[in-house]
Amino acid sequence: MTLSAESAVAIRNRETALRNWLGNRTSYHPSELPADIIPPTNEERSALEVFEFLRDKPARYFLYINREKGVATTWTGEVLGRVTFGREYRDNFGGKRIAVRIAAISGDEYHGTYFVSSGDYARVQKVKRAESFQMSVEYTDTFGGEANYCWVKRETLTLPVGATDRQIMRAAKLAMGLNAVRGRLESHGDGFAFYPYRSATVMFVQTIY
C-alpha cells in the first residue's frame, strides 16, 4: 500500500484523534467509538510507518527482523531494509544477541542489536558519516569464565574510520597494558572479547554509538 502525502496526513490525523480520545486507556470496544472517530486499519498504520520512515529518516529506530528472509520490517511485515548479520553472542545475563547492519529503503545505513532471546526485534541507529569513531574498553576479572567486575579498568579509544580489527586490538591492549599479552579473541560483530592466557581476566572492546 503506497501513500501520498495527503493520505499520510489524513491517516496520522485519524490516529491522533483516536489516541486523544483514548487518553490513558490502551483498549476499547468498537461500540464505544464516537461517530467522528475512524481508527486506521493495521494496513494503513503499517503504510504510514513506511511513509514516515522514508520522509523523516530517523536517527534511531525500533524495527522487526525476519532472519529467514534477511529483512527488517514494520510489525506487520512491510520491508524497511536488507539486513547483514554479525556473529551471535551472549550478554552478561546469557541472552542471545546479534549485531546487525541494515541497508534501509531510505538509502541510509543503520547499525544496532538484534535481541534474539527477547523476540524478533532490533534497536538501531543511523550510521554517522565521520572520520573517526570511538570504542569503549573494559578490563576486569572473571569468575567461572564470566566477567566478575570485582575490579575494572576502563578507557575510551578514538580510532580512524576503516581501522582494521588488528589495529583496534593493538590500541585496546596498549591502553590496558596488555600489548605483550597473548590470548583468545572473540568477535561480536561490533565489538570484541579478549581472554588473556593463564589469567582469570577479560577485556571487552565495544563500539560506542
Backbone torsions as a table, in degrees:
resi	resn	phi	psi	omega
1	MET	NA	117.1	-179.4
2	THR	-103.6	134.0	-177.1
3	LEU	-107.8	146.1	167.9
4	SER	-86.3	168.3	178.7
5	ALA	-60.6	-38.9	-179.0
6	GLU	-66.7	-42.3	179.0
7	SER	-64.5	-39.3	179.7
8	ALA	-63.3	-42.7	178.7
9	VAL	-63.3	-40.9	-179.3
10	ALA	-64.0	-42.7	179.6
11	ILE	-67.4	-41.8	178.3
12	ARG	-61.9	-40.0	178.9
13	ASN	-65.4	-39.5	177.1
14	ARG	-65.4	-40.8	178.2
15	GLU	-64.9	-41.5	179.3
16	THR	-64.4	-42.2	178.7
17	ALA	-61.6	-40.4	178.5
18	LEU	-64.0	-46.2	-178.8
19	ARG	-64.0	-39.5	178.5
20	ASN	-65.1	-39.0	178.9
21	TRP	-68.4	-39.8	-179.4
22	LEU	-67.3	-35.0	-175.5
23	GLY	63.9	-124.4	-178.6
24	ASN	-85.5	-3.9	179.9
25	ARG	-74.7	153.8	178.6
26	THR	-114.2	-4.6	-179.9
27	SER	-150.6	167.0	-179.8
28	TYR	-161.3	163.8	174.3
29	HIS	-99.7	137.7	-178.3
30	PRO	-51.7	-29.8	-179.2
31	SER	-68.4	-16.9	-179.9
32	GLU	-81.4	-18.6	-172.0
33	LEU	-63.7	132.3	171.8
34	PRO	-65.6	157.1	-176.0
35	ALA	-62.7	-28.7	-176.7
36	ASP	-90.0	2.6	178.1
37	ILE	-102.3	116.3	179.1
38	ILE	-120.6	96.2	-177.2
39	PRO	-62.4	140.7	174.5
40	PRO	-65.7	150.3	174.1
41	THR	-76.3	166.0	177.2
42	ASN	-61.4	-36.1	177.8
43	GLU	-63.7	-41.4	178.7
44	GLU	-66.9	-40.5	178.6
45	ARG	-62.1	-43.1	-179.6
46	SER	-66.2	-42.8	178.2
47	ALA	-63.6	-36.7	177.8
48	LEU	-65.8	-39.8	178.8
49	GLU	-61.2	-43.4	178.9
50	VAL	-63.7	-44.6	-179.8
51	PHE	-59.1	-47.4	-177.9
52	GLU	-71.0	-30.5	175.7
53	PHE	-64.2	-43.0	179.1
54	LEU	-69.8	-37.9	-177.1
55	ARG	-74.8	-46.1	-170.9
56	ASP	-88.8	-22.4	-178.1
57	LYS	45.8	62.9	-173.1
58	PRO	-60.7	148.2	178.5
59	ALA	-73.5	-33.0	178.6
60	ARG	-129.7	151.6	-179.4
61	TYR	-155.0	154.2	175.4
62	PHE	-115.5	121.7	-177.1
63	LEU	-142.9	177.3	-176.5
64	TYR	-112.2	150.5	-176.1
65	ILE	-115.0	126.4	170.3
66	ASN	-103.2	97.1	-172.7
67	ARG	-66.8	-34.4	-178.9
68	GLU	-64.5	-41.2	-178.7
69	LYS	-92.9	-12.1	179.7
70	GLY	70.0	38.4	-179.0
71	VAL	-130.9	155.7	171.9
72	ALA	-102.4	139.5	-173.0
73	THR	-138.9	170.1	166.3
74	THR	-74.4	175.6	-177.7
75	TRP	-68.5	-18.2	176.9
76	THR	-98.0	0.6	173.1
77	GLY	105.0	3.1	175.9
78	GLU	-68.5	130.4	-174.5
79	VAL	-72.8	130.1	176.4
80	LEU	-109.3	-13.4	179.4
81	GLY	169.6	170.5	176.3
82	ARG	-95.0	142.4	-173.5
83	VAL	-111.0	135.0	169.1
84	THR	-111.0	126.0	-174.9
85	PHE	-97.3	136.5	170.9
86	GLY	-87.6	-164.4	-179.8
87	ARG	-79.0	147.1	176.3
88	GLU	-77.3	140.2	176.7
89	TYR	-145.6	174.9	-179.6
90	ARG	-116.9	141.6	176.1
91	ASP	-80.7	-175.8	-176.1
92	ASN	-67.4	-13.3	179.8
93	PHE	-104.9	7.5	176.9
94	GLY	91.1	-1.8	-179.1
95	GLY	-72.7	142.9	179.6
96	LYS	-83.2	134.5	177.2
97	ARG	-137.4	155.0	175.8
98	ILE	-136.7	129.1	174.3
99	ALA	-72.2	136.3	-178.7
100	VAL	-130.6	152.0	170.3
101	ARG	-125.5	137.2	-173.4
102	ILE	-125.4	123.3	172.5
103	ALA	-88.5	99.1	-171.3
104	ALA	-76.5	157.2	178.8
105	ILE	-67.9	-13.4	177.6
106	SER	-80.3	-9.0	-176.4
107	GLY	93.8	-6.4	178.5
108	ASP	-89.6	165.6	176.1
109	GLU	-118.0	137.4	-179.8
110	TYR	-123.0	154.6	173.3
111	HIS	-138.9	155.9	-179.4
112	GLY	172.2	-152.9	-173.0
113	THR	-124.3	129.7	174.4
114	TYR	-95.6	115.7	-175.2
115	PHE	-88.6	84.2	-172.2
116	VAL	-60.0	-44.4	-174.9
117	SER	-71.3	-23.9	-173.9
118	SER	-94.9	-12.9	-177.8
119	GLY	143.7	-175.6	-175.7
120	ASP	-91.3	50.9	-178.7
121	TYR	-128.6	162.6	178.9
122	ALA	-142.3	149.1	171.6
123	ARG	-110.3	125.6	-173.5
124	VAL	-132.4	162.0	176.2
125	GLN	-131.6	150.5	178.9
126	LYS	-69.4	138.0	178.1
127	VAL	-69.3	128.5	178.5
128	LYS	-87.4	137.0	176.1
129	ARG	-86.0	105.7	-175.9
130	ALA	-142.9	166.8	179.0
131	GLU	-88.8	-16.1	-179.7
132	SER	-144.3	166.1	176.6
133	PHE	-145.5	166.9	-177.4
134	GLN	-118.6	149.8	175.4
135	MET	-134.4	138.7	176.2
136	SER	-89.2	145.1	178.4
137	VAL	-124.7	128.2	176.1
138	GLU	-126.0	130.6	178.0
139	TYR	-123.8	121.4	-174.6
140	THR	-146.5	173.1	178.3
141	ASP	-81.3	165.2	176.6
142	THR	-124.7	157.2	174.1
143	PHE	-138.5	119.7	-176.9
144	GLY	65.0	26.4	178.6
145	GLY	86.5	-3.4	-179.7
146	GLU	-110.6	151.2	178.1
147	ALA	-57.1	132.6	-174.2
148	ASN	-109.8	-31.4	178.6
149	TYR	59.3	32.9	169.8
150	CYS	-65.9	-34.9	170.3
151	TRP	-142.0	157.8	-179.1
152	VAL	-154.9	141.6	175.0
153	LYS	-118.7	131.4	-175.9
154	ARG	-126.1	144.5	174.3
155	GLU	-145.5	161.0	174.7
156	THR	-120.4	127.8	179.8
157	LEU	-101.7	141.6	170.4
158	THR	-113.7	119.2	-172.2
159	LEU	-125.8	152.4	177.8
160	PRO	-72.8	144.1	175.0
161	VAL	-58.3	133.2	-177.6
162	GLY	97.4	-0.2	178.3
163	ALA	-59.0	136.7	-179.6
164	THR	-78.6	164.3	176.6
165	ASP	-57.5	-39.8	-179.7
166	ARG	-62.5	-43.7	179.6
167	GLN	-66.0	-39.4	179.3
168	ILE	-63.1	-47.7	-177.1
169	MET	-69.0	-33.2	177.1
170	ARG	-63.1	-43.5	179.5
171	ALA	-66.9	-40.1	-179.4
172	ALA	-66.6	-44.7	-179.8
173	LYS	-65.1	-37.3	177.6
174	LEU	-64.6	-40.5	-179.3
175	ALA	-65.3	-29.2	-178.3
176	MET	-99.1	4.0	-178.6
177	GLY	72.5	28.7	-177.2
178	LEU	-115.4	20.0	-172.5
179	ASN	-60.9	-25.1	-180.0
180	ALA	-102.8	7.7	-174.5
181	VAL	-96.3	133.6	175.6
182	ARG	-98.2	156.2	-179.3
183	GLY	-174.5	-170.9	179.9
184	ARG	-97.9	130.5	-176.8
185	LEU	-112.1	131.8	174.6
186	GLU	-117.9	135.0	177.6
187	SER	-102.2	132.6	-178.5
188	HIS	-114.8	27.2	178.8
189	GLY	86.5	-65.8	178.5
190	ASP	-114.3	19.1	179.5
191	GLY	-168.9	-179.9	-177.1
192	PHE	-139.3	157.1	169.6
193	ALA	-128.5	126.2	-177.7
194	PHE	-118.1	121.4	-178.5
195	TYR	-110.2	101.9	179.2
196	PRO	-60.4	141.4	178.2
197	TYR	-66.6	145.1	175.5
198	ARG	53.7	38.4	179.3
199	SER	-151.9	126.7	-179.8
200	ALA	-80.5	61.5	-178.8
201	THR	-140.2	165.2	176.6
202	VAL	-147.6	145.7	175.9
203	MET	-120.1	124.5	176.4
204	PHE	-103.1	133.9	176.9
205	VAL	-123.8	117.2	-171.6
206	GLN	-131.8	135.3	177.1
207	THR	-64.6	136.0	176.9
208	ILE	-95.2	121.5	-179.8
209	TYR	-102.2	NA	NA
